[in-house]
Amino acid sequence: MASLIAYSFLLVLFVTSGVVIATKKNEEFIIENNCEFKMDLSCVSEVFDSIFKTGSVTNKCCGELLVLGKKCHHALVKRTLENTIFKSLDRKTIMHKSITTWSKCHELSRSPSPSS
């Protein structure tokens, strides 16, 4: 019985430390890649609204999102979800909306621009 309790404790400790390490790596990635400062505030707001509320992203802000990069985009969304304010949101839905926003911007960048 004692070994079962010890095993359970070690399992909880391992899982908890894995979450802390993953969060730390996410934060380190954001800092090392200067992710927070690659988009202007109005575009950050547009992208945030399209993921966490309802809204769309303009061509200008799609361009900034693509310059930000997929890994920075994903890391910032994950970090936002870790904030206690957003803990009640459905993580799966938010991640789906994040991928959809990225994909729409990526497709927009690949489509030919209209002739002027």
Secondary structure by P-SEA (a helix, b strand, c coil): caaaaaaaaaaaaaaaaaaaaaaaaaaaaaaaacccccccaaaaaaaaaaacbbbbbcaaaaaaaaaacaaaaaaaaaaaaaccccccccaaaaaaaaaaaaaaaaaaaacccccc
